Amino acid sequence: MQTATLRELLMNDNGFAFDRTTGYTYTINGAGMEIIRGLKEGDSDEQLVARLLDAYDVDALTARHDIEVFLGQLQRYGLLALCEEVA
């Protein structure tokens, strides 16, 4: 699921991300940082959900929705090629 651009995204612990390929910078919230870390580590959809369930007080349905929305944002910014695998 991840693209070369996502692999090249540098993040710090404060939610600041830098895309080395374009020079663009982004501010990412904690949940988004968890999702990106998971994607970079090759997490499955269920592992991404588990990350959010472990880190935040949300149910699985909310976690899945948040992941879908965030993946859509990554796709719009050209950082992710596909976002259709999360269900």
C-alpha positions in Angstrom: 0.0 0.0 0.0 2.8 2.5 0.7 4.4 4.5 -2.0 8.0 5.6 -2.3 6.9 9.1 -1.2 5.5 7.8 2.0 8.7 5.9 2.7 10.6 9.1 2.2 8.5 11.1 4.6 10.5 12.2 7.6 8.6 12.8 10.9 9.5 14.1 14.3 7.7 13.4 17.5 5.9 16.7 17.4 3.9 15.9 14.3 6.1 17.8 11.8 6.7 15.9 8.6 8.9 16.7 5.7 8.7 15.1 2.2 12.2 14.9 0.9 11.0 14.4 -2.7 8.9 17.5 -3.0 10.2 19.7 -0.1 6.6 20.0 1.3 6.1 20.1 5.0 3.0 18.8 6.9 1.6 18.9 10.4 0.2 15.6 11.5 -1.8 14.8 14.6 -1.0 11.8 16.9 -3.4 9.4 15.3 -2.0 10.3 11.9 1.5 9.7 13.1 0.5 6.3 14.4 -1.1 5.4 11.0 2.0 6.5 9.1 4.3 4.6 11.4 2.2 1.5 10.9 2.2 1.9 7.1 5.9 2.4 7.1 6.3 -0.8 9.1 4.0 -2.7 6.8 1.1 -3.1 9.2 -2.1 -4.8 7.9 -5.4 -3.0 8.1 -6.2 -4.8 11.4 -2.8 -3.9 12.8 -3.5 -0.2 12.0 -6.8 -0.5 13.8 -5.1 -2.1 16.8 -2.6 0.8 17.0 -5.4 3.3 17.3 -7.3 1.1 19.8 -4.2 0.8 21.9 -3.3 4.5 21.8 -6.8 6.2 22.0 -10.1 5.7 23.7 -12.1 4.8 20.5 -14.0 1.8 19.3 -13.0 -0.3 16.3 -15.6 1.3 14.0 -14.3 4.8 14.8 -10.7 3.7 14.3 -11.5 2.2 10.9 -13.3 5.4 9.8 -10.4 7.6 11.0 -7.9 5.4 9.1 -10.0 5.6 5.9 -10.3 9.4 6.2 -6.6 9.8 6.8 -5.6 7.5 4.0 -7.8 9.6 1.7 -5.9 12.7 2.8 -2.6 11.0 2.2 -3.8 10.0 -1.3 -4.9 13.6 -2.0 -1.5 14.9 -1.1 0.2 12.4 -3.3 1.7 10.5 -0.4 -0.2 7.2 -0.9 -1.2 5.5 -4.1 -4.1 3.5 -2.8 -6.5 3.7 0.2 -9.0 1.1 -0.7 -7.7 -1.8 1.4 -8.9 -0.5 4.8 -12.3 -2.0 5.6 
